[in-house]
Amino acid sequence: MADAARRLTALAEEVLGAPLPVRIRAWDRSEYGPPGTSGAPVLVIRRRRALRRLLWKPGELGLARAWVAGDIDVEGDLYEALELLAGSLWERGEETRRSGLAALLAAVRDPRLRAAGGELVKLAGPGLPPRPPREEARRTGGPLHTLRRDKQSISHHYDVGNAFYERVLGPSMVYSCAYWGSDGDGASTLEEAQSAKLDLVCRKLDLRPGQRLLDVGCGWGSMVLHAAREYGVSAVGITLSEEQAAYARKRVAEAGLTERIEIRVQDYREISDGPFDAISSIGMAEHVGSARYAEYAADLYALLKPGGRLLNHQIARRPLQDEEAYEVDEFIDRYVFPDGELAPVGRTVAQLEEAGFEVRDVESLREHYALTLRQWVVNLQQHWQEAVQLTSAGRARVWRLYMAASALSFERNRIGVNQVLAVRTPETGAAGMPLRARNWR
């Protein structure tokens, strides 16, 4: 009798101590769980190998490997499935990680959980631990955030093919949150919203013809192109991705702006030709790491002219009562942004001030990023077969899950994103800021 789905549901409910909120379909075609309405999400366990992944690597990493390998899937609305599973799996997983050894020992001593583990072994069948999917970042060891390791981490995320990113990001090729209009007023499409974001950054930096701009983490060149074309600046864009740099240089040449824009494969720690009138850092500081953030802030401060402005656009997490308990999300660390770290916005502001900056404005764009991510997911789904052919099925699955889950995280206020405008205010105190800065001219 095909009953794997029923046994899996009972097993999950025994471990979770609560009803499983989604229906399960197993590899033997059995189904079990709450009766779903038309279109309701179904958690599909395609292969028994998924259970072996969980046995050998319990928790988030085992689930991530099963998802990337295609051993598990969701039929129906992925957002709805993630919402339903959030309380029983993801958030519970965070609590378990933070409770440490005590929780593990309690599980071992609990006869119910020991029995559940035995049942899982039977369902999983014999076999060695499956190899991790090839899309998983391989650890190189050594200290975090050296020049070499940062370049490897950036390459893992960005050097997966410019054509793939074209399908996901659209013509703007901007890989940070857009700036959407409201109530029908302002940007209504992704391209309009990305252009509005770039223009917002330029206005906050008060860019003017003849000035010199540094864009740290320039991506595919969209910010420097907009600033040079619309505001008449000369710009230097830096990235650690060879593929991004080649693409950005091509765009610069096609725009006829090679005399005013330079694209470099360079780390911010290697720049020696300052000062600059303004610096933009959009979606890059998440890669810096807590151990290097003071150095990052100090370096950017040193690269600015007195009176120059920095616009730091950065994802933030919620603060913890015990900041020492912060752990990087395993799925994100292994498959999306290796070695990336998030900090509370208050800590970011403090470190910029400690470096000497005067912070003049902080604007939250949290809801804007949720809208942007949902549009990227639509783009990916519309070009799914192309995306798979351009990278791999596993890589496309990584992006689909991380973007959908991130959209929900922004919507639920688990993470946010902020633009911090800071000035290298001279000793005279003349910051050059308007009295009502939010007008941005």
PyMOL commands that set and color helices and strands:
alter all, ss='L'
color gray80, all
select helices_A, chain A and resi 4-16+49-56+60-68+78-99+101-109+111-124+147-158+162-169+190-204+222-231+242-254+268-270+285-287+290-303+323-325+330-336+345-354+366-382+384-390+393-411+437-439
alter helices_A, ss='H'
color red, helices_A
select strands_A, chain A and resi 23-25+31-32+42-45+72-75+212-216+234-239+261-265+276-282+304-317+358-364+415-423
alter strands_A, ss='S'
color yellow, strands_A
deselect
rebuild
show_as cartoon
